[in-house]
Amino acid sequence: MKIILENLTKKYPARGKKGGEVIAVNDFSFEIPDGELIGLLGPSGCGKSTTLNLISGLQKPTGGKIFFGEDDVTELPPEHRGVGLVFQNYALYPHLTVLQNIMFPLENLKGKNKLSKEDMKKRAYDAAKLVQIEDYMERRPSELSGGQQQRVAIARALVKMPRVLLLDEPLSNLDARLRLQTREEIRRIQKETGITTVFVTHDQEEAMSISDRIVVMKDGVVQQIGRPQDVYDDPVNLFVAKFLGTPPIGVYKGEIKGGKLYIGEDAVLSVKKLADRKVYVAIRPEGYIPDAKGALHSTLKGVEVMGRDISILSENSASENPVIRSIISADSKNAVNITEKTVAFALKPHKVFLFDFETEERIPFETV
């Protein structure tokens, strides 16, 4: 099911004496292709959960329209939209068994959609098998692990055979290992069912790992939409560059003078086609090459061996990061002399981004 959002806006009246309005979602336009998994990504308060609630019908927009395929569903009640919604806290009924929890949405069907007890049970077992919890149907939620409870919630959303599946931070209550396992399961289920899915998260690693495309939001405004790797490799502004990536991108105050890019006193790249100005320089952790003759010099603070990779920890007076983490292969473990006070890096130009010092918008450049 294709979803079209046209100039979607949601405003709330501000609390307190000042009055006015708070804009949670601001003029959001986007077309979600049929069968894709879309990640809505951003910090707390950016409007991603509000957008999900608008799509589901739990909230009404202040302006704009929502289409499911060719159908305008903007004013349609949530129970008639054909959506399956999975909440952050699972919202399972503690006194019901897994089977009863999954069957619950089917028991509310009326008229021509009403199902027999046998049909409901078959649908429930089909959904349970899809999420691999068919062996726990007689248990109650308190007898399940967090990951199993989440699967029950997903099965309950799927049993209605929804046109659209909406997931509101479904992994945030799980530990790290379960998060990894469950997000892989969500992707598998989405692929098998082909249901158009919207996945809300503040965890960029989650969004990038399972989404066909991500939507990065800030203060109710869409910052960038694209395939995860494309957004990572080509951020449109400093916010997107900083929000994506673990470890975080290194951000420096820099300056272009005479066709060269300076970080502090170090001329790190040649950028002859750019006019002199102050800029922000952002360098991905994998963009550093330890090199005794490298142009960028920083104070060496330590080295962390992570097995597959090595993190070089350093400080630079021009950096906005308290500590800069540079990632190199474990095969290069002898590239850094840990007895030295400073470390020198050459830079991979395609991992270096420049941003306007005032607007923080991206400045394209070519190295010469």
Secondary structure, DSSP 8 states (H G I E B T S, - for coil): --EEEEEEEEEEE--STT--EEEEEEEEEEEE-TT-EEEEE-STTSSHHHHHHHHHTSS--SEEEEEETTEE-TTS-GGGTTEEEE-TT----TTS-HHHHHHHHHHT--GGG---HHHHHHHHHHHHHHTT-GGGTTS-GGGS-HHHHHHHHHHHHHTT--SEEEEESTTTTS-HHHHHHHHHHHHHHHHHH--EEEEEES-HHHHHHH-SEEEEEETTEEEEEE-HHHHHHS-SBHHHHHHS-SS--EEEEEEEETTEEEETTEEEEE-TTS-SEEEEEEE-GGGEEE-TT-SEEEEEEEEEE-SSEEEEEEE-TTBSSSSEEEEEEGGGGGGS-TTSSEEEEEE-GGGEEEEETTT-BEE-----
